[in-house]
Amino acid sequence: MTTNVALSVISTVVGLALLVGAVIGGNFASTLNMTVGGLFGLSGFAHIFVLDRPANILDFGMTNVVFSFVMGLVVATFGMYGRVSSKLSHDNPYWRRRHPDGAAENTAAPGLRTAQPQALSEAKASGPFDGRKGVR
């Protein structure tokens, strides 16, 4: 990779920002990682068009461009972990935000679960039960 003071300073600032985000954690870290990952990807696209031109003020080479694409994908993936998936668990806060009706049902479900053992004990006390509603 090429060495440029401006690129080194920008890289250090971004690295420190990611470390601060990791310390803070939660939604902030996730959003920061997705944003920085996207910016890395955009940087790769922008700099691939200015290679070997006077507009290449950060002195990017092809290795820097590839690094930007790869790190952008990696950092964005870390930001999306547990946030973007087709199979998020129903207690995940991101799933609850996208499915407010389902989240309300899932919050009511624990009360129903505690009522079921009581109903089963009443059914056992009253006689045999073959599993169909109302048939004894």
Summary of the structure (lengths in Angstrom):
residues: 136
radius of gyration: 26.7
end to end distance: 78.5
largest distance: 88.7
contacts: 325
relative contact order: 0.10
helix: 71%
strand: 0%
